Amino acid sequence: MAPATQPWQDVAKAKLESINESIPLAWRLPFIPRNEKQRDVTGGYIQQYLSKEEIEITETDARTIVEYTAAGVWATETVTRAFCHRASLAHQLLSEKTNCLHETFFDAAIEDAKSLDAYYLKNQKPIGPLHGLPVSLKDQFHIKGVETSMGYVGWLGTFQGKKGTGKEKVFESEMVKELRDLGAVLYCKTSVPHSLMTGETVNNIIDYTWNPKNRNLSCGGSSGGEGALIGLRGSPVGFGTDIGGSIRIPAAFNGLYGLRPSAGRLPYYGMANSMDGQNSVLSVVGPLAPSVGTLQLLVKSLLSRNPWLHDPLVHDMPWRGEEATIAKAKKLSFAILWHDGEVSLHPPVKRALESVVQKLRNQGHKIIEWAPPSHKRGLDILLTAWTYDNGADIRSALQLSGEPKAPQIGITYGGDIKPDPPKDATFIAANNVAQREYQKEYMEYWNSTAELTGTGKPVDVVIAPVAPFAAARRNGFLWYGYSGIVNILDYTACTLPVTTVDKSIDVADSTFRPLSDLDKSVMDTYDPEIYDGAHVGVQLIGRRLQEEKVLAITEYVAGVLTN
């Protein structure tokens, strides 16, 4: 396919200008400090541009927001305007030239909010359990009247790279319909890396989205815009997707809770994607938020809509409240993964794990060492599934405009994304068999821990890193083993904020001896001065389709950490 005649640089520049011009004049900042002058723009820094009422609204948990809107205490329009304002500030503050929003539709959101207020005034009841709750969405969701670029210049003005489909700015993803019916207000779509296949958020439209807590570092990816926006409280909750860590990575990097559900738990139908039809390892959709309770609210609300009636891949599995009671058990059993056998942890990540383990032991819980089948073998199967087409899908999307690929994609797809032939059916079938056998082996290992826990049952959840670092430096996301293992197994996982980097405590380990060149390269990216202040999170991994249980245990552990 020949590149477009208009230079991609001009198209990208025009799009970025349109995003920035969509910010109301009254909300535009006269000055944005350079990253090295103001690394942390969260908390008090962004608050200086907000009214007391806006601060109160935007820093209120989603559960309380819907309680207030459902009771008429807060008008949905007031809530929506507050989050539109704070999202506009977040978009501008992530560096002097880049940002976290791909699309804003504030006027449409305010009209929707007015309609919800009118409904409440007439009926004296909410329209649904999410009545008046602003929800942000990753730029994979199709929303009527709004463009979906997924970070590709060549997708602008099209429907997923194709013109004349009749779906442009008309088609809506299934979850979008469900959220609207539940009473949510949609108001913005957030930045992603083109291709979605990297843990940093970078594309040729917005360049790079930084971490608001420490603008020396990445916000994560591929749901990076969501992580950054919610980290700045420009959204009370948002949805991302995850095929190798893309919910959990930005959640951990931005001090948030992020749920990676098993495939088929929440509706994905009608969302844009890379390598659509690659079904060995499915991308899944899940929420990110500042509290576990918000994740529970969103998942429970969506399941109340019976999404299995409208998405053929969703399991007929309503919310199971009884599964959540496991967290009330007098004694839970945990496992701890200190090292995956390939890449060592930066000092603050190791300290975060130690903190969680110690506090749980103080509560009387048994914690065993996790020694599962080779994670390297599982990751190899995952990477094979990601590259069935040898990059053809990504290559064709880039060729629409002639834009270059981001260098971060090269870790998986090679320096030039060479047009090698796609893998044949026999090859794919063999990888599927390898995946099934690996899942079986891992399952039996998990079962075997019943002999070690002291409860007579296998481990409840595994405590593990999300990545070897608190956050990646630009071009520094070199290892996906800690997050990707969850995807090849299709397990449920939720992130847990633990601490922040402290340069006086998290000093470089002078005794470190690398296992490989990769191990050395990852450790070499650590500098206590650069990382100081960054969020540090971990993940709690449960078995397949254990969303209620994992969320409940995550909420319990979060309580233990704060007491």
N, C-alpha and C positions, 0 to 999 in steps of 0.2 A: 504494500500500500504506500503510495507516494505521500510525502509530507504535505501539509497544507501550504498554500501559496503565501499567506500572511505570516510573517516571522512569528515564531512562538513567543519571543520576548515581548512583542507588542501586545499580543493577546493576553499574556500573563500580567503584564503591567496594567492593562486596562481593567482586568478583573480585580486586581488588588486595589486599584484606585476606587472601584465601585464598592468594594467591601468597606473601605475606610470612609467613603463619602456617605455610606448608609448610617453612620453614627451621627445622631442629631448634633447640630452645632453647639448646643448648650452643654453637651456631654464630652466635647473634645478637650483634650488636655493641651495646655500651651507648651508644656515642657515634659519630656520623658528622660529620666536620668539614664546614663549609660550603665551597662551591667556592672562594670567594675566600681562604679560610684555607689550603687544601691543594689546589692545582690538580692535582698529580700523585699518584695513589694506586697507581701500579704499583711494581714492584721492592720496595725495602725497606719501603715503607709497608704493603703487603698482607702481606708476609712476617712482620711482627711478630705476626700472629694465627695463624701456622702452626708446626707442629713442624718440626724439621730433616728428618725423614723425608718429611713432606708437601712441603716445599720441594724436596727432591731429586727426588721423583716428578713433581711438577707442572711442574718446569722442565727435565725431560728430554724430548728430541725424541721424537716418535711412533715413529720407526723403532727407537730404542733401547728404548722401552717394549715394543713387540711382540717384540723380541729377548729381553727379560728375561722377559716373561710366557710366551713360547713355550718357554723353557728352564726354566721353573719357578723362576727367580731371584726374581721378584716374584709374589705372589699377585694374581690379578685383583681380588679383593675389596679388598685393601689399596689398589691403584691407584684403584679406583672410589671408595672412601670419600675418598681424598685429593682427587680432582677434585670430588666433590660438595661437600666442605667449601670448597674454594677458589672454586667457582662461587657458593656461598651468600654468601661474603664479597664477591665481585665485584658481585653483585646489590645488595648494600647500599651499596657504596662509591661508586656512580656519581653520587650527589649525596645531599643530606640527605632527599630525598623520592621520587626516581625510581630506575629500575632497569633491568636488562637481560634479565630472565627473564620469559617468559609462563607457562611450565609447568615444574614440577619433578616428577620421579617417581623419587626417590632410592631408596625402598624397593624398587621393582620392579627398578631397576638393580642394587642390591646382591644381590638374589635371582638375577638373571641372572649376575652375577659369580660367585656361589657355584656355580652350575651349570657354568660354564666351568672353575672350579677342580676340580670333581668330575670333569669330563670329562678334564682333563689328568692327574689322579691315577690315573684308571682306565686311560687309553690311552697315557700318557707321550708325548703329542704334542699340538700345538695343533689347534683345530677348523678354523682357516683363517688366512690371512695377517694378519688384523687381530685375532687372538686377544687378548682382554683390553684392547683399546684403547677408552677412552671417546671418544665422538663426540657433539658437540652439533649440534642442527638448528634451522634457522630455522622460525618458526611458520607454515610452509606445508605441512610434512610431517604426514601423518596417521599416528598411532601408536595401537595398540590400548590402550584404557584411559585415553587422554589427550585433552583437549579441543584443538580447533584454532579459534582466534578470528581469526587473521590481523589482530589489532588492532581488529576491529569489535565493539562492544558487542552489536550485534544478532545476531552469530554465536554468542554464548555459549549453551550448552545445545542447540545445533543441529548439523546437518551442513551447513556452508557456507551457513548462513542458512535451512535447511529443517528442519522437524521431522517426525518419524515416518518417516524414510527407512529405518530399520533399520541405517544405517551409523554412527550416532553412537557414537564411542569403540570401534568394532569394525573398521572399514575401515583398511587400512594401505597407504601409498604403496609403489610398487614398489621404490624405493631402500631403504626401511626394511627390507623383506624381505631384500634383497641384503646390506645391512650386517650384519644379524643372522647370516645364513648364513656370512659371512666372519669372524665372531667378535667384532664390535664390540659395545660396551656403550653403549646409549642411555640418557641420564639427564636431559636438560633440553631445552626449546625456548626460543628466544630472541626478543627483542622486534623488532617491525617497525612501520613506519608503516601505519596503515590505508590501504588501496588499493595499497600497495607503490610508489606512483608519486611518490616524492620521495627526495632524497638525505639527508634527516634522518629520524631515528626518533622519531616522535611519534604518539600516539593517545590516546583518551579514557580508557583503562584505566590506563596507566602514566605518562602525560604525556610526558616527554622523556628519552631516554637520552643521557647526555653522554659525552665522550671521556675515558677514564681517564688518559691521558697529560697532558691539559690540559682540565680540566673547565670552562673557559670556552667550549669549542668542541663541535661536534657529533661524535658517533661515526661519522657517515655513515649511509647507508641505500641500499636498503631492508633489507639484511642487517646492520643496525647493531648489533643485539644480539649477533650472532656476532662482529663486529669488536671490540666492547667486551669481551666475555667472553674471547676468545682473547688480546686485548691484555693482559688481566690474568692470563693463563695459567690461567683457570678452565676451560679446555678445551685439549687438545693439537691438536685439529683439528675443524672444523665445516663444514657445508654451507650455502651461501646460493644465491640465484638472481639472475639479471642480465638485465634487458631494456633497460637504459639506462646501466648502470654499477653495479648494486646489489651485486655482489661486489667489484669493483675499488675503488669509493669507500670503503667501510668498511675494506677491507684497507689501502689507502694511508693513510687517516686514523689507523690504529692500528698502523702499523709492521709490517705483515704481508705475506705473499705470498698473492695470490688469483688463481685461474685462472678466466677466462671462456672456456670451450670453445665451439666452434661448435655450432650447433643439431644435435641428433641424435647427439652423442657419448656423453652420459651419460643414464641413464633419468630422465625427468621424470613418467612416467605416474602418475596418482593423487594428485598434489599439488594443494592448493588454489591458486587463482590469481585475479587480476583479469582481466577481459575475456577469459575462457577462450573459445577459438575464433577469436580474432584471430590469424591465421596468417601475416600479412605479415612480422612481426618477432617471432619466438618468444622467450619467456623461456627461459633455459637454467639448469641447475644445475651448481654447481662448488664446490670446496673452498677454504677459507681456513686458513692455518697459519703458524707462525713460521719455517718452513723450506721451501725448494723440494722437498727430498727427501720431505717429508711429503706434499706435493701429488702427487708421482710415485707414492708408495706407495698412496695412496687411489685414484687414477685407474687404475693398473695392476691393483689388486685388484678393483675394480668391473668392469673389462672382462674379467677372468678368469671372471666369472659369465655371460658371453654375454648381456648385457642385451637385445640385439636379438631374443632369443627371447621376451621378455616385454613389451617396449615397442615398438609398431609404428613409432614415429618414430626409433628408434635405428639408426644405421648398423651393418651387419655389418663391424666394423672392430676387430679385436683390437689390443692394445698393440703398437706398432711400434718395437722397440728400435733398429732400424737408423736410424730417423729422428733419434734422439737423438745419433748420432755426428757430426752436423753441427757441434756445439759444440766438437768436438776438432779442427776444421779449423785450419790454421795461420793463416789469414786470413779473418775474417768481415767482412761489409760491413753497415753500419748507416746508417739515415737518422735525422735529427733534426727534429722538428717544434717550432719555437720559438713559433709563433703560428698560430692557426687562422683568422686574418683577421677575427675578431669580438670576442674578449675577451682582454685582456692578462693576463699571469701576475703573481701576487704575487712579490715579491723572493725569498723562500726557495724557491719552486718553480723559478724561473729559475736560481737557484744550484744546485739539485739537478741540473737538466739539464746545466748547464755542468760539474759535477763528473763525471758519468757520461761525457760526451763526452771530456773531457780524459784521463781514466784509460784509456779505450779507445784513444784515439789514442796514448797512451804505450805501449800494447801492440802498436802497428803496424797497427791496424785502420782501414780507410777509412770515413769518415763523410760522407755527402752531405746537403745541405739537402733537406728533403721539401717539395715544392711540388705537391700533388695537386689534383684537381678540387675545386671549392668545397665546403668542409665545411658551410657554411650551407645549401646546396642539399640535401645528404644529411640534415642534421638536420631540415629542413622535411618531407622525406618520412617520416622517423621519427615526428615529432610528429603528422603526419596519420594514420599507422597507429594511434597510441595513442588517437586521438580519433574513430575510426570511429563509435562509438556515442554520441558527444557526452556522455560521462560517465554514461550510463544505468546501467551496471553498478555503478559506485561510488555513485551516487545511491540506487539501490535498496537497497544494503547499509546505507547510513547511515539510510535511512528505516525500517528494521526496528526501530530503537530510538528514532529521533528525535534521535540525537546529531548535533552539528555536525561539519562536515568540518574537518580541520586546515588552517590558512591556507597551509601550504607546498604543498598540492596545487593551489592557485589559479594557480601559474605556468603550469601546463599546461591546467587545466580551467576556468579562469575563476573569478571571485569567487563566483558562486552555483551553479556547475555547472548551468546552465540546461537545462531539459528540451527541447532542440531535437531534431528528428527525427534518427535515425541516418542515416549515409550509405548510399546505395543501392549495388547491385552494380556499376553502371557506374562510379561514383566510385571504389569500391575497386579495381576492375580497372585503372583508369587510374593509380592510385597504385602498384599492383603493377608496371605497365609502367615507370613512372618509376623505381622502385627497381631493376628489372632493368637498365635502361639506365645508371643511375648506377653500379651494380656493375660493369658491363662497362667503362665509361670508367675507373673506378678501377683495375680489373684491368690494363688496357692501360698505364696510367701506371706501375704497379708493374713490369710487364714491361720498360718502356722504360729503367728504371734500370740495366739490364745494361750499357748504354753508358757509365755513369758510375762504376761500382763498382771497376773494375780487376780484378775476379775473372772477368769474362766471364759472370757470373750476376746476376740482379736482387738487390736488397737482401734480406738475410736477415730482419731485423726493423726496425721503426721505434721509436725512442725518443720517447715523447710524454708530456705531462702527463696525469694522470687528471682533474684539475680545475684551475681557475686558482688555487686556494688550497690551503694545506696541509690545512686542514679548514674547514668552513663554520661561521660563527657562526649562532646561532639565527635562523631566518627569512632567512638570508643565502645560501642555495643558489640562485643566480639564473641559472646557465648550465650546461647539460649537454652542450655541444658536444664537449668533449674525450673524454668517455666514450661518448656516444651514437653517435659515428661508427662505432665498432667494431660496434655492434649492427646498424645498417642494412646494413653490409657482411658481417655474420656472420663476422667474422675471429676468430681466437684471440688472446687477450691475457693477460698475467700482470703483476701489480704487483711492484714492486721497492722495498723500503725503501732510502732513500739517506742521510738525515741528519735533524737536528732544527732547528727554528727557533732562531736565535741573534739576540737583539734588538740585539746590538752590531755584528753583521755585516749582518743583513737589514733595513737601514733603509729607510724609504719613499723612493721614487724622486722626487726633486724635479723631474726633467725630464719626468715622465710627462705625455703629452697624450692624452686619451681619443679613441677613434675614434667613440664614440657615447655616449648617455646610459647605456646598459647597461654599456658598458665602464667608465664613470666610477663607476657604482653598485657594481660588483664590486670595483674598486680601493679605493673608499672604505671597504670593510669591513676593510681591512688596518690593523692597529695592532701594531707590534712588541712592545709591552708585553703585549698580550692574547695574542698568538700564541707568545710565547717558550716554548721547550721542546717544541712540538708536533712530531709526526712529519711528515716530508716524504717522499713516495714518487713514483715515476713508473711508467709501464707500458711493456712491450715488446710490440709488436703484430706478429703474424705473419699469414700468409694463412689461408684457411679450412681447418679440420680439420688444423692443424699443431700439435696439442697437445704431442706428444713433442718436437718441435723447439723450440718456444717455451719449454717447461719446461727443456730442456737448456741453451739459451742464457741463460735467466734465471739458472740456477745458475752458469754460467760468469761472467756479469757480476757477480753477487753476490760471487763469489770475487775478482774484480779489484778491486772496491770495498773489500774488507776487507784486501787486501794492501798 
